[in-house]
Amino acid sequence: MKISFIIILRTFGSDLPGVVKELEAHTDGIKVTHWGKFKDTQLLLQEKLYSPEETYELFLNSEEHFALQDDWVKWNKDGEHGRSGKVFLYDKTLRYRNVNNLALFFDDNITGEELDIVRPCEITGKHETSTELFDKYLFRVLTKEAILNDEYFIEKVFAVLKHK
């Protein structure tokens, strides 16, 4: 459909290099050019630490793909509560209306509950819960369906766009 997109791969595991290798090997593969990791709500990328707002702006304005490591130890030590999960940066104020990017988070372990894998982080500090953002910005991926349906993620994105 010739719609540009940015993929920001995130994981608690050690699978990031393997996943990137598979994506880059695909005939229509992507090239991941940014590797980094989250330290709480800040992004460490190429030895520079970005605030949540700087990270959000970086993601929105980038034309390149990212592979990012999340802090599993912190999340696990906190009893796997969303407050320590993978940071999902979003902007409910829509200050970036002139930007054509849409921030969505897909994960096969998102529950929309307190014990969740994701930590919503509104860049102005007005955080909502996973429950409030579930099926609006945060989406649980049904892995088998995603494998069998080439349009799985596209359908999710178009459903969101219909409600904007």
C-alpha positions in Angstrom: 0.0 0.0 0.0 3.1 2.2 0.0 2.4 3.5 3.5 5.6 4.4 5.3 6.2 2.9 8.7 8.7 2.6 11.5 9.2 -0.6 13.5 10.5 -0.3 17.0 11.2 -3.8 18.2 11.2 -4.3 22.0 12.0 -7.3 24.1 12.8 -8.4 27.6 14.6 -11.4 26.2 17.8 -12.2 24.3 16.0 -12.7 21.0 16.5 -9.2 19.5 19.5 -10.0 17.2 17.7 -13.1 15.9 14.5 -11.3 15.2 16.3 -8.4 13.5 18.2 -10.9 11.4 15.0 -12.6 10.2 13.3 -9.2 9.4 16.4 -8.0 7.4 16.6 -11.3 5.5 13.0 -11.0 4.2 12.7 -10.0 0.5 10.9 -6.8 1.6 13.0 -6.7 4.7 13.8 -3.7 6.8 17.1 -2.5 8.0 17.4 -1.8 11.7 19.9 1.1 12.2 19.3 2.1 15.8 20.1 -0.3 18.7 19.5 0.8 22.3 17.9 0.0 25.6 15.5 1.6 28.1 16.7 2.6 31.5 13.5 3.3 33.4 11.6 5.8 31.2 14.8 7.1 29.5 16.2 5.7 26.3 20.0 5.0 26.0 20.9 5.1 22.3 24.4 5.4 21.0 25.7 6.5 24.4 23.2 9.3 24.7 20.4 9.3 27.3 17.0 10.7 26.0 14.1 11.9 28.2 10.7 10.5 27.5 9.7 13.6 25.5 12.9 13.5 23.5 12.5 9.8 22.8 8.9 10.3 21.7 10.0 13.0 19.3 12.9 10.9 18.1 10.5 8.0 17.3 8.0 10.3 15.6 10.5 12.0 13.4 12.7 9.0 12.5 12.6 7.3 9.2 14.7 4.4 10.5 13.9 1.3 12.5 14.9 0.6 16.1 15.8 -2.5 18.1 15.5 -1.9 21.9 16.2 -3.9 24.9 13.8 -3.5 27.9 14.8 -4.1 31.6 13.4 -7.5 32.4 15.2 -7.7 35.8 13.5 -4.5 37.0 10.1 -5.7 35.8 10.5 -9.1 37.3 11.8 -7.8 40.7 8.7 -5.6 40.9 6.4 -8.6 40.6 5.8 -8.0 36.8 3.6 -5.0 37.4 2.9 -2.7 34.5 4.6 0.2 36.4 7.9 -1.4 35.7 7.1 -2.9 32.3 8.1 -1.9 28.7 7.6 1.9 28.5 5.0 2.9 25.9 5.4 6.6 25.1 2.3 8.4 23.9 1.0 12.0 23.6 -2.7 12.4 24.5 -2.5 16.2 24.0 -1.7 15.7 20.3 0.9 18.5 20.3 2.4 16.7 17.3 -0.7 17.0 15.1 1.4 17.9 12.1 3.2 14.5 12.4 1.7 11.7 10.4 2.9 9.0 12.7 0.7 6.9 15.0 2.1 5.4 18.2 0.8 1.9 18.9 2.2 -0.9 21.0 1.7 -4.6 20.0 2.7 -7.4 22.3 1.5 -11.0 22.8 1.6 -10.5 26.6 -0.4 -7.3 27.0 -3.3 -7.8 29.4 -4.7 -4.4 30.0 -4.4 -5.1 33.8 -2.2 -4.0 36.6 0.0 -7.1 36.2 1.0 -6.2 32.6 4.1 -6.2 30.4 3.6 -2.5 29.4 4.0 0.8 31.2 2.0 3.6 29.6 4.0 6.9 29.9 2.3 10.0 28.6 5.1 12.4 27.7 3.5 15.3 29.6 3.3 13.2 32.8 -0.4 12.4 32.8 -0.2 8.7 32.8 -3.1 6.4 32.1 -3.4 2.8 32.9 -3.1 -0.1 30.5 -6.8 -0.7 30.9 -7.7 2.8 29.6 -5.4 2.4 26.6 -6.2 -1.3 25.8 -7.5 -1.8 22.2 -6.9 1.9 21.5 -3.1 2.2 21.6 -2.1 -1.1 23.3 -2.9 -4.3 21.5 -2.6 -7.9 22.5 -1.2 -9.9 19.6 -2.7 -13.3 19.0 0.4 -14.9 17.7 -1.2 -17.8 15.7 -3.6 -15.3 14.0 -0.8 -12.9 13.2 1.2 -15.8 11.6 -1.7 -16.9 9.5 -3.0 -13.5 8.5 -0.6 -11.3 6.5 -2.9 -8.4 7.1 -3.2 -8.8 10.9 -1.3 -5.7 11.9 -2.6 -3.6 9.0 -6.2 -4.4 10.1 -5.4 -3.3 13.6 -3.9 0.0 12.4 -6.9 0.7 10.1 -9.3 0.0 12.9 -7.5 2.6 15.0 -7.5 5.1 12.1 -11.2 4.8 11.7 -11.8 6.0 15.2 -9.3 9.0 15.1 
